[in-house]
Amino acid sequence: MESLTIAGRTFQSRLMVGTGKYSSLPQMKDALEASGAQIVTVAVRRVNLDNREESLLSYIDLDKYTLLPNTAGCRTAEEAVRTARLARAAGMSNWVKLEVIPDDGTLLPDPVATVEAAAQLVKDGFVVLPYTTDDHTVAKRLLDIGCATIMPFGSAIGTGQGLPNPERLRRIIELVNGRVPVVIDAGIGAPSDAALAMELGADAVLVNTAIAKAQDPVRMAAAMAHGVEAGRLGYLAGRIARTAVASPSSPETGMISDDH
């Protein structure tokens, strides 16, 4: 599978993974390994920035994985910007997965606050990967601001509902038109969902809950990696058109006639 480039950096895997919800940190470490992912997202609020040796970062090989701090838990643009700046000052990264989620009930991103925070962070020199809705207009604003990716949800965080609105995602992919990677983030529940996201033309997917809460997270991590690869290859190969009329797969020439 061909490489993925984000903000000038090249990655061989098109699967990004999260680090929350695992039953233990050793299990998380094994799942990361099985996923083949190279980008790992970590909530800044879960990291002990004063003593990183005793935090979950001690289970993540920073020579192997690119750390993507995220602003999970931030309810306003101001909180998200402050959290990103804190992570950068602590030496985590100048990359940030931007999340602004004011409602615990739906966990839907605030589009207005996301755009506001993204504009400030890009101005501050951050590489911004914004988690957003599947709204075409919001995606265009984030693209125009200069975000390094566009990351629309497949469905709400942690629901495992997959991609109920694939045409909305397809429209965003067509809008972006390869200028930056489109990463489907949230709602993926099974490897088939990851494959569908890639078949639509997405450049990558980010998966957390579907791996961490699976009955066997390590095996599911490997399955997601295969789903991403299959979907990408299918997209590049080009699927057949859907038709209303059946078409035989065997040629009609050379058939044995009733006279023989």
LOKEFI-299849 format. One record per residue (C-alpha): residue number from 1; residue in three letters; x, y, z. Coordinates in steps of 0.2 Angstrom, whole numbers, plus 5000, padded with zeros to 4 digits. Layout:
// LOKEFI-299849
+-----+-----+------+------+------+
:   n : res :   xx :   yy :   zz :
+-----+-----+------+------+------+
: NUM : ala :    X :    Y :    Z :
...
+-----+-----+------+------+------+
//
This chain:
// LOKEFI-299849
+-----+-----+------+------+------+
:   n : res :   xx :   yy :   zz :
+-----+-----+------+------+------+
:   1 : met : 5000 : 5000 : 5000 :
:   2 : glu : 5007 : 5017 : 4995 :
:   3 : ser : 5012 : 5029 : 5009 :
:   4 : leu : 5002 : 5043 : 5017 :
:   5 : thr : 5009 : 5061 : 5018 :
:   6 : ile : 5003 : 5073 : 5031 :
:   7 : ala : 5012 : 5090 : 5033 :
:   8 : gly : 5027 : 5084 : 5024 :
:   9 : arg : 5029 : 5068 : 5035 :
:  10 : thr : 5027 : 5051 : 5027 :
:  11 : phe : 5019 : 5036 : 5035 :
:  12 : gln : 5017 : 5018 : 5029 :
:  13 : ser : 5001 : 5015 : 5038 :
:  14 : arg : 4984 : 5023 : 5035 :
:  15 : leu : 4977 : 5017 : 5051 :
:  16 : met : 4978 : 5029 : 5066 :
:  17 : val : 4974 : 5023 : 5083 :
:  18 : gly : 4968 : 5030 : 5100 :
:  19 : thr : 4974 : 5025 : 5117 :
:  20 : gly : 4959 : 5027 : 5128 :
:  21 : lys : 4947 : 5014 : 5135 :
:  22 : tyr : 4958 : 4999 : 5136 :
:  23 : ser : 4957 : 4988 : 5151 :
:  24 : ser : 4976 : 4990 : 5154 :
:  25 : leu : 4991 : 4999 : 5148 :
:  26 : pro : 5000 : 4983 : 5143 :
:  27 : gln : 4985 : 4978 : 5133 :
:  28 : met : 4985 : 4995 : 5124 :
:  29 : lys : 5003 : 4993 : 5120 :
:  30 : asp : 5000 : 4976 : 5112 :
:  31 : ala : 4985 : 4982 : 5102 :
:  32 : leu : 4996 : 4997 : 5095 :
:  33 : glu : 5009 : 4984 : 5090 :
:  34 : ala : 4996 : 4973 : 5081 :
:  35 : ser : 4988 : 4988 : 5072 :
:  36 : gly : 5003 : 4993 : 5063 :
:  37 : ala : 4999 : 5011 : 5065 :
:  38 : gln : 5012 : 5024 : 5066 :
:  39 : ile : 5001 : 5039 : 5072 :
:  40 : val : 4995 : 5037 : 5090 :
:  41 : thr : 4983 : 5050 : 5098 :
:  42 : val : 4984 : 5053 : 5116 :
:  43 : ala : 4972 : 5065 : 5127 :
:  44 : val : 4983 : 5078 : 5134 :
:  45 : arg : 4973 : 5078 : 5150 :
:  46 : arg : 4978 : 5060 : 5153 :
:  47 : val : 4996 : 5063 : 5153 :
:  48 : asn : 5006 : 5068 : 5168 :
:  49 : leu : 5016 : 5082 : 5160 :
:  50 : asp : 5027 : 5084 : 5176 :
:  51 : asn : 5032 : 5065 : 5177 :
:  52 : arg : 5030 : 5057 : 5160 :
:  53 : glu : 5039 : 5042 : 5165 :
:  54 : glu : 5025 : 5036 : 5176 :
:  55 : ser : 5011 : 5040 : 5163 :
:  56 : leu : 5004 : 5031 : 5148 :
:  57 : leu : 5018 : 5038 : 5138 :
:  58 : ser : 5030 : 5026 : 5146 :
:  59 : tyr : 5020 : 5012 : 5136 :
:  60 : ile : 5022 : 5021 : 5119 :
:  61 : asp : 5038 : 5019 : 5110 :
:  62 : leu : 5041 : 5037 : 5104 :
:  63 : asp : 5055 : 5031 : 5092 :
:  64 : lys : 5042 : 5020 : 5083 :
:  65 : tyr : 5026 : 5030 : 5084 :
:  66 : thr : 5022 : 5048 : 5080 :
:  67 : leu : 5013 : 5056 : 5095 :
:  68 : leu : 4997 : 5066 : 5091 :
:  69 : pro : 4991 : 5075 : 5107 :
:  70 : asn : 4972 : 5078 : 5107 :
:  71 : thr : 4962 : 5091 : 5116 :
:  72 : ala : 4948 : 5079 : 5121 :
:  73 : gly : 4938 : 5086 : 5136 :
:  74 : cys : 4939 : 5104 : 5130 :
:  75 : arg : 4922 : 5112 : 5128 :
:  76 : thr : 4928 : 5129 : 5121 :
:  77 : ala : 4940 : 5136 : 5108 :
:  78 : glu : 4949 : 5144 : 5122 :
:  79 : glu : 4952 : 5128 : 5132 :
:  80 : ala : 4957 : 5119 : 5116 :
:  81 : val : 4970 : 5132 : 5111 :
:  82 : arg : 4977 : 5133 : 5129 :
:  83 : thr : 4978 : 5114 : 5130 :
:  84 : ala : 4988 : 5113 : 5114 :
:  85 : arg : 5000 : 5126 : 5119 :
:  86 : leu : 5003 : 5117 : 5136 :
:  87 : ala : 5006 : 5101 : 5127 :
:  88 : arg : 5019 : 5109 : 5115 :
:  89 : ala : 5027 : 5118 : 5129 :
:  90 : ala : 5029 : 5102 : 5138 :
:  91 : gly : 5038 : 5094 : 5123 :
:  92 : met : 5024 : 5083 : 5117 :
:  93 : ser : 5022 : 5089 : 5099 :
:  94 : asn : 5017 : 5104 : 5089 :
:  95 : trp : 5005 : 5092 : 5080 :
:  96 : val : 4987 : 5092 : 5088 :
:  97 : lys : 4971 : 5083 : 5085 :
:  98 : leu : 4959 : 5097 : 5088 :
:  99 : glu : 4943 : 5092 : 5098 :
: 100 : val : 4930 : 5105 : 5104 :
: 101 : ile : 4915 : 5095 : 5112 :
: 102 : pro : 4904 : 5105 : 5123 :
: 103 : asp : 4890 : 5092 : 5125 :
: 104 : asp : 4894 : 5076 : 5135 :
: 105 : gly : 4877 : 5068 : 5129 :
: 106 : thr : 4880 : 5068 : 5110 :
: 107 : leu : 4899 : 5071 : 5110 :
: 108 : leu : 4897 : 5080 : 5094 :
: 109 : pro : 4910 : 5093 : 5090 :
: 110 : asp : 4906 : 5112 : 5090 :
: 111 : pro : 4909 : 5117 : 5072 :
: 112 : val : 4910 : 5136 : 5076 :
: 113 : ala : 4922 : 5134 : 5090 :
: 114 : thr : 4932 : 5121 : 5080 :
: 115 : val : 4935 : 5133 : 5066 :
: 116 : glu : 4939 : 5147 : 5078 :
: 117 : ala : 4952 : 5136 : 5088 :
: 118 : ala : 4959 : 5129 : 5072 :
: 119 : ala : 4962 : 5147 : 5065 :
: 120 : gln : 4972 : 5152 : 5080 :
: 121 : leu : 4982 : 5136 : 5081 :
: 122 : val : 4987 : 5137 : 5063 :
: 123 : lys : 4992 : 5155 : 5066 :
: 124 : asp : 5003 : 5149 : 5081 :
: 125 : gly : 5012 : 5137 : 5070 :
: 126 : phe : 5003 : 5121 : 5075 :
: 127 : val : 5000 : 5106 : 5063 :
: 128 : val : 4981 : 5105 : 5066 :
: 129 : leu : 4971 : 5089 : 5063 :
: 130 : pro : 4953 : 5094 : 5067 :
: 131 : tyr : 4939 : 5082 : 5072 :
: 132 : thr : 4924 : 5089 : 5064 :
: 133 : thr : 4906 : 5085 : 5058 :
: 134 : asp : 4902 : 5078 : 5041 :
: 135 : asp : 4897 : 5096 : 5036 :
: 136 : his : 4903 : 5101 : 5019 :
: 137 : thr : 4904 : 5120 : 5023 :
: 138 : val : 4913 : 5117 : 5039 :
: 139 : ala : 4926 : 5106 : 5030 :
: 140 : lys : 4929 : 5120 : 5017 :
: 141 : arg : 4932 : 5133 : 5031 :
: 142 : leu : 4945 : 5121 : 5040 :
: 143 : leu : 4953 : 5118 : 5023 :
: 144 : asp : 4954 : 5136 : 5019 :
: 145 : ile : 4962 : 5140 : 5036 :
: 146 : gly : 4976 : 5128 : 5032 :
: 147 : cys : 4973 : 5113 : 5043 :
: 148 : ala : 4984 : 5098 : 5039 :
: 149 : thr : 4970 : 5086 : 5037 :
: 150 : ile : 4951 : 5086 : 5038 :
: 151 : met : 4944 : 5073 : 5050 :
: 152 : pro : 4925 : 5071 : 5048 :
: 153 : phe : 4916 : 5058 : 5059 :
: 154 : gly : 4908 : 5043 : 5052 :
: 155 : ser : 4896 : 5043 : 5066 :
: 156 : ala : 4896 : 5049 : 5085 :
: 157 : ile : 4911 : 5044 : 5095 :
: 158 : gly : 4910 : 5027 : 5103 :
: 159 : thr : 4893 : 5022 : 5095 :
: 160 : gly : 4900 : 5009 : 5083 :
: 161 : gln : 4887 : 5014 : 5070 :
: 162 : gly : 4898 : 5015 : 5056 :
: 163 : leu : 4895 : 5026 : 5041 :
: 164 : pro : 4876 : 5030 : 5040 :
: 165 : asn : 4879 : 5045 : 5028 :
: 166 : pro : 4893 : 5040 : 5016 :
: 167 : glu : 4887 : 5052 : 5003 :
: 168 : arg : 4891 : 5067 : 5015 :
: 169 : leu : 4908 : 5060 : 5017 :
: 170 : arg : 4910 : 5057 : 4999 :
: 171 : arg : 4906 : 5075 : 4996 :
: 172 : ile : 4919 : 5081 : 5008 :
: 173 : ile : 4932 : 5070 : 5000 :
: 174 : glu : 4928 : 5077 : 4983 :
: 175 : leu : 4929 : 5095 : 4990 :
: 176 : val : 4946 : 5092 : 4997 :
: 177 : asn : 4952 : 5084 : 4981 :
: 178 : gly : 4968 : 5078 : 4988 :
: 179 : arg : 4974 : 5095 : 4994 :
: 180 : val : 4976 : 5087 : 5012 :
: 181 : pro : 4972 : 5070 : 5018 :
: 182 : val : 4954 : 5066 : 5023 :
: 183 : val : 4953 : 5055 : 5039 :
: 184 : ile : 4937 : 5047 : 5045 :
: 185 : asp : 4937 : 5048 : 5063 :
: 186 : ala : 4924 : 5041 : 5076 :
: 187 : gly : 4910 : 5029 : 5074 :
: 188 : ile : 4919 : 5015 : 5066 :
: 189 : gly : 4914 : 4999 : 5074 :
: 190 : ala : 4920 : 4985 : 5063 :
: 191 : pro : 4934 : 4982 : 5050 :
: 192 : ser : 4920 : 4983 : 5036 :
: 193 : asp : 4917 : 5001 : 5042 :
: 194 : ala : 4935 : 5005 : 5040 :
: 195 : ala : 4935 : 4997 : 5023 :
: 196 : leu : 4920 : 5006 : 5017 :
: 197 : ala : 4928 : 5023 : 5023 :
: 198 : met : 4943 : 5019 : 5012 :
: 199 : glu : 4933 : 5013 : 4997 :
: 200 : leu : 4924 : 5030 : 4998 :
: 201 : gly : 4941 : 5038 : 4994 :
: 202 : ala : 4946 : 5043 : 5012 :
: 203 : asp : 4965 : 5044 : 5015 :
: 204 : ala : 4965 : 5036 : 5032 :
: 205 : val : 4954 : 5031 : 5047 :
: 206 : leu : 4956 : 5034 : 5066 :
: 207 : val : 4950 : 5020 : 5077 :
: 208 : asn : 4949 : 5019 : 5096 :
: 209 : thr : 4934 : 5012 : 5104 :
: 210 : ala : 4931 : 4998 : 5091 :
: 211 : ile : 4948 : 4991 : 5095 :
: 212 : ala : 4949 : 4995 : 5114 :
: 213 : lys : 4932 : 4988 : 5119 :
: 214 : ala : 4932 : 4973 : 5107 :
: 215 : gln : 4932 : 4956 : 5116 :
: 216 : asp : 4950 : 4954 : 5109 :
: 217 : pro : 4957 : 4971 : 5106 :
: 218 : val : 4974 : 4965 : 5100 :
: 219 : arg : 4965 : 4954 : 5086 :
: 220 : met : 4953 : 4968 : 5082 :
: 221 : ala : 4968 : 4980 : 5080 :
: 222 : ala : 4975 : 4968 : 5067 :
: 223 : ala : 4958 : 4966 : 5059 :
: 224 : met : 4956 : 4985 : 5057 :
: 225 : ala : 4973 : 4986 : 5048 :
: 226 : his : 4968 : 4973 : 5036 :
: 227 : gly : 4951 : 4982 : 5033 :
: 228 : val : 4960 : 4998 : 5029 :
: 229 : glu : 4972 : 4990 : 5017 :
: 230 : ala : 4958 : 4981 : 5008 :
: 231 : gly : 4947 : 4996 : 5007 :
: 232 : arg : 4962 : 5006 : 5000 :
: 233 : leu : 4966 : 4993 : 4987 :
: 234 : gly : 4948 : 4992 : 4982 :
: 235 : tyr : 4947 : 5011 : 4980 :
: 236 : leu : 4962 : 5011 : 4969 :
: 237 : ala : 4956 : 4996 : 4959 :
: 238 : gly : 4940 : 5005 : 4955 :
: 239 : arg : 4923 : 4995 : 4959 :
: 240 : ile : 4911 : 4991 : 4945 :
: 241 : ala : 4896 : 5002 : 4943 :
: 242 : arg : 4879 : 4997 : 4951 :
: 243 : thr : 4866 : 4993 : 4938 :
: 244 : ala : 4848 : 4988 : 4939 :
: 245 : val : 4849 : 4974 : 4927 :
: 246 : ala : 4859 : 4958 : 4930 :
: 247 : ser : 4873 : 4954 : 4919 :
: 248 : pro : 4880 : 4936 : 4916 :
: 249 : ser : 4898 : 4933 : 4922 :
: 250 : ser : 4901 : 4920 : 4909 :
: 251 : pro : 4901 : 4924 : 4890 :
: 252 : glu : 4886 : 4918 : 4880 :
: 253 : thr : 4897 : 4913 : 4865 :
: 254 : gly : 4902 : 4895 : 4863 :
: 255 : met : 4886 : 4888 : 4872 :
: 256 : ile : 4881 : 4871 : 4867 :
: 257 : ser : 4865 : 4872 : 4857 :
: 258 : asp : 4850 : 4861 : 4857 :
: 259 : asp : 4855 : 4853 : 4841 :
: 260 : his : 4871 : 4845 : 4849 :
+-----+-----+------+------+------+
//
